[in-house]
Amino acid sequence: MKKIEAIIKPFKLEDVKEALVESGVTGMTVTDVKGYGRQQGHSELYRGAEYIVDFLAKIKIELIVNDEDVDKTIATISDAAKTGKIGDGKIFVTPIENVVRIRTGETGSEAV
């Protein structure tokens, strides 16, 4: 099993969610996060004063998939989240040793 974490632009969340559901993903965790990469933030004007926005609003999606579904899931997220502009995000994949469903005690793939 693998954990896939995707950092995407907030307005792409619904597109990504719909694409993942269509591809068979049964669950995910979504978190509002802030950060920056190559964008390095930007400056804005507020009531005539300029200020720097260092951390940009992003969405983090976390999901656990079986090894055979990793490439399909990455492609699904990439296709749905892509705008072609800087700041589209990143996808991270890490191994998962075990999963336990608290309610039933199921472990491994059955718990996902």
matplotlib code that plots the C-alpha trace (Angstrom):
import matplotlib.pyplot as plt

x = [0.0, 1.0, 0.0, -0.5, -0.4, -1.3, -0.9, -3.2, -4.8, -8.0, -10.3, -9.2, -10.5, -13.9, -12.4, -9.9, -12.5, -14.9, -12.1, -10.9, -14.4, -14.9, -11.6, -12.8, -11.2, -13.5, -12.1, -9.7, -8.7, -8.7, -6.9, -6.6, -2.8, -0.6, 2.9, 5.1, 7.5, 8.8, 6.0, 7.6, 4.4, 3.3, 2.5, -1.0, -2.5, -4.9, -6.3, -3.4, -0.8, 1.3, 2.0, 3.7, 1.7, 4.4, 2.2, -0.3, -3.6, -3.4, -5.4, -3.7, -5.4, -4.3, -5.3, -4.2, -4.2, -3.0, 0.3, -1.3, -3.5, -0.7, 0.1, -3.6, -4.3, -1.3, -2.4, -6.0, -4.9, -2.4, -4.9, -7.6, -5.4, -3.3, -3.8, -0.4, 0.6, 3.1, 1.8, -0.2, 1.2, 3.0, 2.3, 4.2, 4.1, 5.2, 5.0, 2.5, 3.4, -0.1, -3.6, -6.0, -9.7, -10.5, -14.2, -13.6, -10.0, -9.4, -5.9, -4.1, -6.0, -9.3, -9.0, -8.7]
y = [0.0, 3.6, 6.9, 9.6, 13.2, 15.9, 19.6, 21.4, 24.8, 25.2, 25.8, 22.5, 20.4, 19.6, 18.5, 16.3, 14.8, 14.0, 12.4, 10.3, 9.1, 8.2, 6.2, 4.2, 5.9, 5.3, 7.7, 10.6, 13.2, 16.9, 19.6, 23.4, 24.2, 27.1, 27.1, 28.2, 26.8, 28.4, 30.9, 32.5, 34.2, 37.6, 41.1, 42.6, 46.0, 46.4, 49.9, 51.5, 49.5, 46.9, 43.7, 40.4, 37.1, 34.6, 31.5, 30.7, 28.8, 25.3, 22.0, 18.8, 15.5, 12.3, 8.8, 5.3, 3.0, -0.5, -0.6, -1.5, 1.6, 4.1, 5.1, 5.4, 7.6, 9.9, 10.3, 11.0, 13.7, 15.3, 15.5, 17.0, 19.5, 20.8, 24.3, 24.6, 27.5, 27.8, 26.6, 23.6, 21.6, 18.4, 14.7, 12.7, 8.9, 7.0, 3.4, 2.3, -0.6, -1.3, 0.2, -0.7, 0.0, 0.9, -0.1, -3.7, -4.4, -5.2, -4.6, -4.1, -3.7, -4.7, -1.7, 0.8]
z = [0.0, -0.6, 0.8, -1.8, -0.7, -3.2, -2.7, -5.1, -5.8, -3.8, -6.8, -8.3, -5.3, -6.7, -10.1, -8.4, -6.0, -8.9, -10.9, -8.0, -7.2, -10.9, -10.8, -7.8, -4.9, -1.8, 0.7, 1.2, 3.8, 2.7, 4.7, 4.2, 4.2, 3.5, 1.9, -0.9, -3.4, -6.5, -6.4, -3.3, -2.4, -3.9, -2.9, -2.6, -2.0, 0.9, 1.6, -0.1, 1.7, 0.0, 1.9, 1.1, 1.2, 2.0, 2.4, -0.3, 0.4, -0.8, -0.3, 0.8, -0.2, 1.5, 0.4, 0.8, -2.3, -3.2, -5.0, -8.3, -8.2, -7.6, -11.2, -12.1, -9.0, -9.7, -13.3, -12.2, -9.7, -12.2, -15.0, -12.8, -10.9, -13.8, -15.0, -16.7, -14.5, -11.7, -8.4, -9.7, -6.8, -6.0, -5.4, -2.8, -2.6, 0.6, 1.6, 4.2, 6.5, 7.8, 8.2, 11.0, 10.9, 14.5, 14.5, 13.2, 13.8, 10.1, 8.9, 5.6, 2.3, 3.9, 6.3, 3.5]

ax = plt.figure().add_subplot(projection="3d")
ax.plot(x, y, z, "-o")
ax.set_aspect("equal")
plt.show()
